Amino acid sequence: MPMDKWSFIDLLCSFFNIICFNVIGKTKPETILDTSMKETLDYYVIAVVIVSWLRFFGYFLVIKTISKLLSTLIKMIIDALSFILIVSSYLLLMASIFTTLFGGV
């Protein structure tokens, strides 16, 4: 059976779901009360939710008109990454300078 992107996404989603359900299902109430362990469990759930949403949005690639718009949007964001990096660096630098100059007032 050939492995296409839909099979890979489904396999990844099922893999994350199985791991998350097994790990969270075996936890005890005392473990959940520990903040560091609770954060680890939250990361498992976050990974499952992200992969599930990526799978859902992946189905938009099947519809031709939405697929064109989505591909264009992704290319636009990738092309704008250098500009976003420059603006973020500038804002970080200016915020540091502003805090240094006016932090004591």
Secondary structure as the mmCIF struct_conf table of DSSP 4:
data_model
#
loop_
_struct_conf.conf_type_id
_struct_conf.id
_struct_conf.beg_label_comp_id
_struct_conf.beg_label_asym_id
_struct_conf.beg_label_seq_id
_struct_conf.end_label_comp_id
_struct_conf.end_label_asym_id
_struct_conf.end_label_seq_id
HELX_RH_AL_P HELX_RH_AL_P1 LYS A 5 GLY A 25
TURN_TY1_P TURN_TY1_P1 LYS A 26 LYS A 26
HELX_RH_AL_P HELX_RH_AL_P2 PRO A 29 LEU A 33
BEND BEND1 ASP A 34 ASP A 34
HELX_RH_AL_P HELX_RH_AL_P3 THR A 35 GLY A 58
HELX_RH_3T_P HELX_RH_3T_P1 TYR A 59 LEU A 61
TURN_TY1_P TURN_TY1_P2 VAL A 62 VAL A 62
BEND BEND2 ILE A 63 ILE A 63
HELX_RH_AL_P HELX_RH_AL_P4 LYS A 64 ASP A 79
TURN_TY1_P TURN_TY1_P3 ALA A 80 ALA A 80
HELX_RH_AL_P HELX_RH_AL_P5 LEU A 81 PHE A 102
BEND BEND3 GLY A 103 GLY A 103
#
